[in-house]
Amino acid sequence: MSYHPLILAGQAALSTTGLVTYLQGLFGPLFLGIVGIVALFFLFTREIIRFVQFMVLAVAIAVVFYTPGIVQTLAQGIAKALGVH
């Protein structure tokens, strides 16, 4: 019996080892560019409160994006503080 090469390739496990690095390299510069443009807009229109709110949100998103393990650490800390096992 002869097997088709695509059938054999479909049986192999998918490897996602470099996926996080690839996505960070792809979306990182795009994220920073958008943050910079929006921040400049808020500064030029003299909306300082919105600028500060936007920067706090942008930093929070960047921390979660660049260090994904922090979400698990925060969840475990919150659960421990609430007494949930």
NUTIFI-975523 format. One record per atom (N, C-alpha, C, O): atom name; x, y, z; residue number from 1. Coordinates in Angstrom, 3 decimals, always signed. Layout:
+------+----------+----------+----------+-----+
| site |       c1 |       c2 |       c3 | pos |
+------+----------+----------+----------+-----+
|   CA |        X |        Y |        Z | NUM |
...
+------+----------+----------+----------+-----+
***
This chain:
+------+----------+----------+----------+-----+
| site |       c1 |       c2 |       c3 | pos |
+------+----------+----------+----------+-----+
|    N |   +0.835 |   -1.183 |   +0.000 |   1 |
|   CA |   +0.000 |   +0.000 |   +0.000 |   1 |
|    C |   +0.875 |   +1.240 |   +0.000 |   1 |
|    O |   +1.933 |   +1.281 |   +0.627 |   1 |
|    N |   +0.422 |   +2.209 |   -0.692 |   2 |
|   CA |   +1.158 |   +3.467 |   -0.784 |   2 |
|    C |   +0.371 |   +4.556 |   -0.064 |   2 |
|    O |   -0.838 |   +4.687 |   -0.255 |   2 |
|    N |   +1.062 |   +5.336 |   +0.764 |   3 |
|   CA |   +0.422 |   +6.427 |   +1.489 |   3 |
|    C |   +0.781 |   +7.745 |   +0.841 |   3 |
|    O |   +1.897 |   +7.933 |   +0.358 |   3 |
|    N |   -0.160 |   +8.641 |   +0.836 |   4 |
|   CA |   +0.061 |   +9.958 |   +0.277 |   4 |
|    C |   +0.903 |  +10.777 |   +1.258 |   4 |
|    O |   +0.686 |  +10.676 |   +2.466 |   4 |
|    N |   +1.858 |  +11.588 |   +0.782 |   5 |
|   CA |   +2.723 |  +12.349 |   +1.698 |   5 |
|    C |   +1.954 |  +13.324 |   +2.591 |   5 |
|    O |   +2.367 |  +13.559 |   +3.726 |   5 |
|    N |   +0.858 |  +13.892 |   +2.114 |   6 |
|   CA |   +0.090 |  +14.835 |   +2.929 |   6 |
|    C |   -0.601 |  +14.128 |   +4.084 |   6 |
|    O |   -0.755 |  +14.705 |   +5.161 |   6 |
|    N |   -1.012 |  +12.903 |   +3.875 |   7 |
|   CA |   -1.648 |  +12.146 |   +4.951 |   7 |
|    C |   -0.629 |  +11.854 |   +6.048 |   7 |
|    O |   -0.939 |  +11.953 |   +7.235 |   7 |
|    N |   +0.582 |  +11.495 |   +5.646 |   8 |
|   CA |   +1.632 |  +11.237 |   +6.632 |   8 |
|    C |   +2.018 |  +12.516 |   +7.374 |   8 |
|    O |   +2.276 |  +12.470 |   +8.577 |   8 |
|    N |   +2.063 |  +13.640 |   +6.689 |   9 |
|   CA |   +2.416 |  +14.904 |   +7.322 |   9 |
|    C |   +1.321 |  +15.352 |   +8.282 |   9 |
|    O |   +1.615 |  +15.988 |   +9.294 |   9 |
|    N |   +0.079 |  +15.035 |   +7.987 |  10 |
|   CA |   -1.028 |  +15.409 |   +8.861 |  10 |
|    C |   -1.035 |  +14.653 |  +10.167 |  10 |
|    O |   -1.620 |  +15.109 |  +11.149 |  10 |
|    N |   -0.387 |  +13.493 |  +10.189 |  11 |
|   CA |   -0.347 |  +12.692 |  +11.394 |  11 |
|    C |   +0.710 |  +13.181 |  +12.379 |  11 |
|    O |   +0.646 |  +12.844 |  +13.561 |  11 |
|    N |   +1.662 |  +13.953 |  +11.924 |  12 |
|   CA |   +2.713 |  +14.478 |  +12.809 |  12 |
|    C |   +2.109 |  +15.566 |  +13.700 |  12 |
|    O |   +1.190 |  +16.277 |  +13.293 |  12 |
|    N |   +2.637 |  +15.683 |  +14.918 |  13 |
|   CA |   +2.141 |  +16.687 |  +15.864 |  13 |
|    C |   +2.583 |  +18.086 |  +15.421 |  13 |
|    O |   +3.691 |  +18.266 |  +14.913 |  13 |
|    N |   +1.712 |  +19.061 |  +15.618 |  14 |
|   CA |   +2.044 |  +20.436 |  +15.295 |  14 |
|    C |   +2.976 |  +21.001 |  +16.354 |  14 |
|    O |   +2.796 |  +20.745 |  +17.545 |  14 |
|    N |   +3.957 |  +21.758 |  +15.930 |  15 |
|   CA |   +4.910 |  +22.357 |  +16.854 |  15 |
|    C |   +4.655 |  +23.859 |  +16.916 |  15 |
|    O |   +4.671 |  +24.540 |  +15.890 |  15 |
|    N |   +4.422 |  +24.371 |  +18.121 |  16 |
|   CA |   +4.163 |  +25.806 |  +18.302 |  16 |
|    C |   +5.215 |  +26.432 |  +19.196 |  16 |
|    O |   +4.915 |  +27.373 |  +19.930 |  16 |
|    N |   +6.423 |  +25.938 |  +19.151 |  17 |
|   CA |   +7.461 |  +26.433 |  +20.054 |  17 |
|    C |   +7.830 |  +27.889 |  +19.765 |  17 |
|    O |   +8.098 |  +28.643 |  +20.701 |  17 |
|    N |   +7.850 |  +28.293 |  +18.532 |  18 |
|   CA |   +8.237 |  +29.653 |  +18.201 |  18 |
|    C |   +7.074 |  +30.591 |  +17.964 |  18 |
|    O |   +7.272 |  +31.717 |  +17.509 |  18 |
|    N |   +5.864 |  +30.149 |  +18.265 |  19 |
|   CA |   +4.681 |  +30.950 |  +17.963 |  19 |
|    C |   +4.635 |  +32.238 |  +18.778 |  19 |
|    O |   +4.329 |  +33.298 |  +18.233 |  19 |
|    N |   +4.930 |  +32.164 |  +20.064 |  20 |
|   CA |   +4.878 |  +33.352 |  +20.915 |  20 |
|    C |   +5.910 |  +34.366 |  +20.465 |  20 |
|    O |   +5.615 |  +35.558 |  +20.382 |  20 |
|    N |   +7.107 |  +33.908 |  +20.176 |  21 |
|   CA |   +8.168 |  +34.808 |  +19.718 |  21 |
|    C |   +7.799 |  +35.445 |  +18.383 |  21 |
|    O |   +8.037 |  +36.633 |  +18.164 |  21 |
|    N |   +7.224 |  +34.655 |  +17.504 |  22 |
|   CA |   +6.811 |  +35.171 |  +16.201 |  22 |
|    C |   +5.733 |  +36.244 |  +16.345 |  22 |
|    O |   +5.813 |  +37.296 |  +15.710 |  22 |
|    N |   +4.725 |  +35.979 |  +17.179 |  23 |
|   CA |   +3.643 |  +36.946 |  +17.358 |  23 |
|    C |   +4.129 |  +38.214 |  +18.046 |  23 |
|    O |   +3.678 |  +39.309 |  +17.709 |  23 |
|    N |   +5.048 |  +38.083 |  +19.009 |  24 |
|   CA |   +5.595 |  +39.270 |  +19.657 |  24 |
|    C |   +6.388 |  +40.099 |  +18.662 |  24 |
|    O |   +6.320 |  +41.328 |  +18.681 |  24 |
|    N |   +7.134 |  +39.438 |  +17.799 |  25 |
|   CA |   +7.890 |  +40.161 |  +16.780 |  25 |
|    C |   +7.005 |  +40.806 |  +15.735 |  25 |
|    O |   +7.364 |  +41.832 |  +15.157 |  25 |
|    N |   +5.854 |  +40.213 |  +15.491 |  26 |
|   CA |   +4.931 |  +40.735 |  +14.484 |  26 |
|    C |   +4.096 |  +41.892 |  +15.026 |  26 |
|    O |   +3.990 |  +42.939 |  +14.387 |  26 |
|    N |   +3.496 |  +41.698 |  +16.218 |  27 |
|   CA |   +2.577 |  +42.690 |  +16.749 |  27 |
|    C |   +3.241 |  +43.721 |  +17.650 |  27 |
|    O |   +2.660 |  +44.775 |  +17.906 |  27 |
|    N |   +4.441 |  +43.440 |  +18.135 |  28 |
|   CA |   +5.126 |  +44.373 |  +19.031 |  28 |
|    C |   +5.353 |  +45.747 |  +18.415 |  28 |
|    O |   +4.921 |  +46.746 |  +18.990 |  28 |
|    N |   +6.018 |  +45.830 |  +17.266 |  29 |
|   CA |   +6.230 |  +47.141 |  +16.643 |  29 |
|    C |   +4.927 |  +47.837 |  +16.236 |  29 |
|    O |   +4.820 |  +49.060 |  +16.319 |  29 |
|    N |   +3.954 |  +47.063 |  +15.801 |  30 |
|   CA |   +2.657 |  +47.630 |  +15.443 |  30 |
|    C |   +1.982 |  +48.243 |  +16.665 |  30 |
|    O |   +1.436 |  +49.345 |  +16.592 |  30 |
|    N |   +2.019 |  +47.527 |  +17.790 |  31 |
|   CA |   +1.444 |  +48.023 |  +19.040 |  31 |
|    C |   +2.136 |  +49.309 |  +19.484 |  31 |
|    O |   +1.473 |  +50.279 |  +19.852 |  31 |
|    N |   +3.463 |  +49.315 |  +19.451 |  32 |
|   CA |   +4.214 |  +50.501 |  +19.877 |  32 |
|    C |   +3.951 |  +51.692 |  +18.952 |  32 |
|    O |   +3.870 |  +52.830 |  +19.415 |  32 |
|    N |   +3.819 |  +51.441 |  +17.668 |  33 |
|   CA |   +3.518 |  +52.530 |  +16.734 |  33 |
|    C |   +2.151 |  +53.138 |  +16.981 |  33 |
|    O |   +2.001 |  +54.360 |  +16.963 |  33 |
|    N |   +1.156 |  +52.298 |  +17.211 |  34 |
|   CA |   -0.197 |  +52.800 |  +17.479 |  34 |
|    C |   -0.230 |  +53.564 |  +18.792 |  34 |
|    O |   -0.866 |  +54.615 |  +18.881 |  34 |
|    N |   +0.453 |  +53.045 |  +19.823 |  35 |
|   CA |   +0.502 |  +53.744 |  +21.111 |  35 |
|    C |   +1.153 |  +55.108 |  +20.945 |  35 |
|    O |   +0.677 |  +56.095 |  +21.506 |  35 |
|    N |   +2.222 |  +55.171 |  +20.189 |  36 |
|   CA |   +2.905 |  +56.446 |  +19.970 |  36 |
|    C |   +2.045 |  +57.461 |  +19.251 |  36 |
|    O |   +2.023 |  +58.631 |  +19.631 |  36 |
|    N |   +1.341 |  +57.036 |  +18.224 |  37 |
|   CA |   +0.489 |  +57.951 |  +17.456 |  37 |
|    C |   -0.664 |  +58.471 |  +18.311 |  37 |
|    O |   -0.950 |  +59.668 |  +18.305 |  37 |
|    N |   -1.320 |  +57.583 |  +19.039 |  38 |
|   CA |   -2.448 |  +57.995 |  +19.879 |  38 |
|    C |   -1.962 |  +58.889 |  +21.010 |  38 |
|    O |   -2.637 |  +59.857 |  +21.358 |  38 |
|    N |   -0.801 |  +58.584 |  +21.595 |  39 |
|   CA |   -0.257 |  +59.413 |  +22.664 |  39 |
|    C |   +0.057 |  +60.815 |  +22.160 |  39 |
|    O |   -0.227 |  +61.799 |  +22.843 |  39 |
|    N |   +0.638 |  +60.911 |  +20.977 |  40 |
|   CA |   +0.915 |  +62.235 |  +20.404 |  40 |
|    C |   -0.375 |  +62.998 |  +20.136 |  40 |
|    O |   -0.433 |  +64.210 |  +20.342 |  40 |
|    N |   -1.403 |  +62.303 |  +19.681 |  41 |
|   CA |   -2.694 |  +62.963 |  +19.450 |  41 |
|    C |   -3.239 |  +63.560 |  +20.738 |  41 |
|    O |   -3.686 |  +64.707 |  +20.752 |  41 |
|    N |   -3.204 |  +62.783 |  +21.829 |  42 |
|   CA |   -3.710 |  +63.285 |  +23.105 |  42 |
|    C |   -2.869 |  +64.450 |  +23.612 |  42 |
|    O |   -3.406 |  +65.381 |  +24.213 |  42 |
|    N |   -1.563 |  +64.415 |  +23.382 |  43 |
|   CA |   -0.723 |  +65.519 |  +23.840 |  43 |
|    C |   -0.966 |  +66.791 |  +23.034 |  43 |
|    O |   -1.012 |  +67.887 |  +23.593 |  43 |
|    N |   -1.121 |  +66.641 |  +21.718 |  44 |
|   CA |   -1.339 |  +67.828 |  +20.888 |  44 |
|    C |   -2.708 |  +68.450 |  +21.103 |  44 |
|    O |   -2.869 |  +69.656 |  +20.916 |  44 |
|    N |   -3.690 |  +67.658 |  +21.491 |  45 |
|   CA |   -5.018 |  +68.210 |  +21.755 |  45 |
|    C |   -5.165 |  +68.630 |  +23.214 |  45 |
|    O |   -6.242 |  +69.054 |  +23.636 |  45 |
|    N |   -4.082 |  +68.513 |  +23.985 |  46 |
|   CA |   -4.023 |  +68.944 |  +25.383 |  46 |
|    C |   -5.048 |  +68.233 |  +26.263 |  46 |
|    O |   -5.633 |  +68.838 |  +27.161 |  46 |
|    N |   -5.256 |  +66.973 |  +26.005 |  47 |
|   CA |   -6.135 |  +66.151 |  +26.845 |  47 |
|    C |   -5.235 |  +65.296 |  +27.739 |  47 |
|    O |   -5.018 |  +64.113 |  +27.479 |  47 |
|    N |   -4.724 |  +65.918 |  +28.782 |  48 |
|   CA |   -3.732 |  +65.284 |  +29.633 |  48 |
|    C |   -4.333 |  +64.107 |  +30.404 |  48 |
|    O |   -3.690 |  +63.067 |  +30.547 |  48 |
|    N |   -5.555 |  +64.266 |  +30.898 |  49 |
|   CA |   -6.186 |  +63.181 |  +31.665 |  49 |
|    C |   -6.366 |  +61.946 |  +30.783 |  49 |
|    O |   -6.060 |  +60.834 |  +31.214 |  49 |
|    N |   -6.850 |  +62.123 |  +29.569 |  50 |
|   CA |   -7.012 |  +60.990 |  +28.656 |  50 |
|    C |   -5.663 |  +60.399 |  +28.274 |  50 |
|    O |   -5.544 |  +59.187 |  +28.096 |  50 |
|    N |   -4.643 |  +61.248 |  +28.146 |  51 |
|   CA |   -3.304 |  +60.766 |  +27.840 |  51 |
|    C |   -2.800 |  +59.850 |  +28.959 |  51 |
|    O |   -2.268 |  +58.773 |  +28.692 |  51 |
|    N |   -2.967 |  +60.278 |  +30.200 |  52 |
|   CA |   -2.515 |  +59.476 |  +31.337 |  52 |
|    C |   -3.301 |  +58.161 |  +31.407 |  52 |
|    O |   -2.715 |  +57.102 |  +31.631 |  52 |
|    N |   -4.613 |  +58.225 |  +31.219 |  53 |
|   CA |   -5.427 |  +57.010 |  +31.229 |  53 |
|    C |   -4.980 |  +56.046 |  +30.125 |  53 |
|    O |   -4.866 |  +54.841 |  +30.351 |  53 |
|    N |   -4.734 |  +56.581 |  +28.950 |  54 |
|   CA |   -4.314 |  +55.760 |  +27.818 |  54 |
|    C |   -2.950 |  +55.134 |  +28.084 |  54 |
|    O |   -2.746 |  +53.961 |  +27.771 |  54 |
|    N |   -2.029 |  +55.876 |  +28.645 |  55 |
|   CA |   -0.695 |  +55.342 |  +28.905 |  55 |
|    C |   -0.737 |  +54.236 |  +29.963 |  55 |
|    O |   -0.030 |  +53.236 |  +29.840 |  55 |
|    N |   -1.563 |  +54.411 |  +31.000 |  56 |
|   CA |   -1.689 |  +53.362 |  +32.014 |  56 |
|    C |   -2.251 |  +52.086 |  +31.387 |  56 |
|    O |   -1.760 |  +50.990 |  +31.656 |  56 |
|    N |   -3.271 |  +52.232 |  +30.556 |  57 |
|   CA |   -3.849 |  +51.073 |  +29.875 |  57 |
|    C |   -2.846 |  +50.435 |  +28.913 |  57 |
|    O |   -2.756 |  +49.210 |  +28.836 |  57 |
|    N |   -2.099 |  +51.252 |  +28.187 |  58 |
|   CA |   -1.108 |  +50.728 |  +27.239 |  58 |
|    C |   -0.002 |  +49.966 |  +27.967 |  58 |
|    O |   +0.441 |  +48.918 |  +27.497 |  58 |
|    N |   +0.442 |  +50.481 |  +29.102 |  59 |
|   CA |   +1.482 |  +49.787 |  +29.866 |  59 |
|    C |   +0.949 |  +48.459 |  +30.401 |  59 |
|    O |   +1.657 |  +47.453 |  +30.378 |  59 |
|    N |   -0.288 |  +48.450 |  +30.880 |  60 |
|   CA |   -0.878 |  +47.205 |  +31.385 |  60 |
|    C |   -0.987 |  +46.163 |  +30.271 |  60 |
|    O |   -0.683 |  +44.990 |  +30.490 |  60 |
|    N |   -1.412 |  +46.573 |  +29.099 |  61 |
|   CA |   -1.526 |  +45.648 |  +27.969 |  61 |
|    C |   -0.150 |  +45.154 |  +27.538 |  61 |
|    O |   +0.015 |  +43.974 |  +27.227 |  61 |
|    N |   +0.835 |  +46.043 |  +27.517 |  62 |
|   CA |   +2.193 |  +45.643 |  +27.130 |  62 |
|    C |   +2.785 |  +44.650 |  +28.119 |  62 |
|    O |   +3.478 |  +43.717 |  +27.713 |  62 |
|    N |   +2.525 |  +44.834 |  +29.410 |  63 |
|   CA |   +3.051 |  +43.898 |  +30.410 |  63 |
|    C |   +2.444 |  +42.517 |  +30.208 |  63 |
|    O |   +3.153 |  +41.513 |  +30.271 |  63 |
|    N |   +1.146 |  +42.459 |  +29.967 |  64 |
|   CA |   +0.491 |  +41.161 |  +29.738 |  64 |
|    C |   +0.974 |  +40.543 |  +28.435 |  64 |
|    O |   +1.150 |  +39.327 |  +28.357 |  64 |
|    N |   +1.190 |  +41.359 |  +27.414 |  65 |
|   CA |   +1.594 |  +40.858 |  +26.101 |  65 |
|    C |   +3.029 |  +40.342 |  +26.114 |  65 |
|    O |   +3.305 |  +39.281 |  +25.555 |  65 |
|    N |   +3.940 |  +41.071 |  +26.737 |  66 |
|   CA |   +5.347 |  +40.692 |  +26.698 |  66 |
|    C |   +5.750 |  +39.716 |  +27.799 |  66 |
|    O |   +6.785 |  +39.061 |  +27.677 |  66 |
|    N |   +4.967 |  +39.599 |  +28.867 |  67 |
|   CA |   +5.245 |  +38.612 |  +29.910 |  67 |
|    C |   +3.957 |  +37.850 |  +30.208 |  67 |
|    O |   +3.301 |  +38.121 |  +31.214 |  67 |
|    N |   +3.585 |  +36.900 |  +29.347 |  68 |
|   CA |   +2.306 |  +36.200 |  +29.513 |  68 |
|    C |   +2.213 |  +35.382 |  +30.798 |  68 |
|    O |   +1.103 |  +35.086 |  +31.240 |  68 |
|    N |   +3.322 |  +35.010 |  +31.410 |  69 |
|   CA |   +3.289 |  +34.242 |  +32.644 |  69 |
|    C |   +2.794 |  +35.044 |  +33.830 |  69 |
|    O |   +2.446 |  +34.471 |  +34.863 |  69 |
|    N |   +2.758 |  +36.366 |  +33.699 |  70 |
|   CA |   +2.331 |  +37.211 |  +34.815 |  70 |
|    C |   +0.845 |  +37.035 |  +35.111 |  70 |
|    O |   +0.422 |  +37.228 |  +36.251 |  70 |
|    N |   +0.053 |  +36.676 |  +34.122 |  71 |
|   CA |   -1.382 |  +36.475 |  +34.336 |  71 |
|    C |   -1.607 |  +35.299 |  +35.283 |  71 |
|    O |   -2.430 |  +35.382 |  +36.195 |  71 |
|    N |   -0.881 |  +34.212 |  +35.069 |  72 |
|   CA |   -1.017 |  +33.054 |  +35.937 |  72 |
|    C |   -0.536 |  +33.384 |  +37.353 |  72 |
|    O |   -1.161 |  +32.975 |  +38.332 |  72 |
|    N |   +0.558 |  +34.113 |  +37.463 |  73 |
|   CA |   +1.081 |  +34.497 |  +38.776 |  73 |
|    C |   +0.095 |  +35.390 |  +39.527 |  73 |
|    O |   -0.126 |  +35.209 |  +40.725 |  73 |
|    N |   -0.491 |  +36.348 |  +38.823 |  74 |
|   CA |   -1.487 |  +37.230 |  +39.456 |  74 |
|    C |   -2.723 |  +36.449 |  +39.887 |  74 |
|    O |   -3.248 |  +36.669 |  +40.979 |  74 |
|    N |   -3.186 |  +35.543 |  +39.042 |  75 |
|   CA |   -4.370 |  +34.752 |  +39.384 |  75 |
|    C |   -4.109 |  +33.883 |  +40.610 |  75 |
|    O |   -4.973 |  +33.769 |  +41.480 |  75 |
|    N |   -2.933 |  +33.272 |  +40.689 |  76 |
|   CA |   -2.596 |  +32.453 |  +41.846 |  76 |
|    C |   -2.489 |  +33.309 |  +43.104 |  76 |
|    O |   -2.918 |  +32.885 |  +44.177 |  76 |
|    N |   -1.922 |  +34.506 |  +42.986 |  77 |
|   CA |   -1.806 |  +35.399 |  +44.127 |  77 |
|    C |   -3.158 |  +35.875 |  +44.622 |  77 |
|    O |   -3.388 |  +35.940 |  +45.830 |  77 |
|    N |   -4.049 |  +36.205 |  +43.714 |  78 |
|   CA |   -5.390 |  +36.648 |  +44.083 |  78 |
|    C |   -6.157 |  +35.506 |  +44.748 |  78 |
|    O |   -6.840 |  +35.706 |  +45.753 |  78 |
|    N |   -6.037 |  +34.304 |  +44.173 |  79 |
|   CA |   -6.727 |  +33.148 |  +44.751 |  79 |
|    C |   -6.200 |  +32.846 |  +46.158 |  79 |
|    O |   -6.978 |  +32.512 |  +47.052 |  79 |
|    N |   -4.907 |  +32.960 |  +46.354 |  80 |
|   CA |   -4.327 |  +32.710 |  +47.658 |  80 |
|    C |   -4.768 |  +33.779 |  +48.668 |  80 |
|    O |   -5.035 |  +33.478 |  +49.831 |  80 |
|    N |   -4.840 |  +35.041 |  +48.197 |  81 |
|   CA |   -5.266 |  +36.128 |  +49.079 |  81 |
|    C |   -6.738 |  +35.985 |  +49.491 |  81 |
|    O |   -7.115 |  +36.364 |  +50.599 |  81 |
|    N |   -7.560 |  +35.441 |  +48.598 |  82 |
|   CA |   -8.973 |  +35.244 |  +48.893 |  82 |
|    C |   -9.230 |  +33.944 |  +49.660 |  82 |
|    O |  -10.346 |  +33.700 |  +50.119 |  82 |
|    N |   -8.203 |  +33.122 |  +49.795 |  83 |
|   CA |   -8.357 |  +31.874 |  +50.525 |  83 |
|    C |   -8.914 |  +30.757 |  +49.685 |  83 |
|    O |   -9.334 |  +29.736 |  +50.229 |  83 |
|    N |   -8.934 |  +30.911 |  +48.376 |  84 |
|   CA |   -9.426 |  +29.871 |  +47.475 |  84 |
|    C |   -8.269 |  +28.929 |  +47.159 |  84 |
|    O |   -7.171 |  +29.377 |  +46.829 |  84 |
|    N |   -8.513 |  +27.639 |  +47.258 |  85 |
|   CA |   -7.416 |  +26.673 |  +47.012 |  85 |
|    C |   -7.532 |  +26.091 |  +45.655 |  85 |
|    O |   -6.708 |  +25.264 |  +45.266 |  85 |
+------+----------+----------+----------+-----+
***
